Amino acid sequence: AVMPGERYVIRAVCRVVGNGKTRIRVRWQTGEGKWLKEGQDQFIVPTSTTRDWDEMLGVVEIPSDVGRMVILLGVFDQVSADDTAWFDDIAVYQVE
């Protein structure tokens, strides 16, 4: 649960073996859990791509009318069944 105007730091580490790109997608819901403001989704990508454990770090501000923030971990551009992605150390911190 969140309130409009609040700010959060979102952090994770990711590792890709083979092909693929990782990202965190931050989505919004009403307090009742209905999706909204898809056009205001925010994306956090790795700050480097060493193919080791790379940090993903970003700050988001909660838009108006939002009651919930949803963190989605994703990978795309994989081309074979051997392509793998891991996420770890996921954290969300409210900041002033």
Beta strands, then each sheet from edge to edge (+ up, - down):
strand 1: 7-17
strand 2: 21-29
strand 3: 35-36
strand 4: 42-44
strand 5: 54-61
strand 6: 68-76
strand 7: 84-95
sheet 1: 5+ 1- 7+
sheet 2: 3+ 2- 4+
sheet 3: 3+ 2- 6+
end
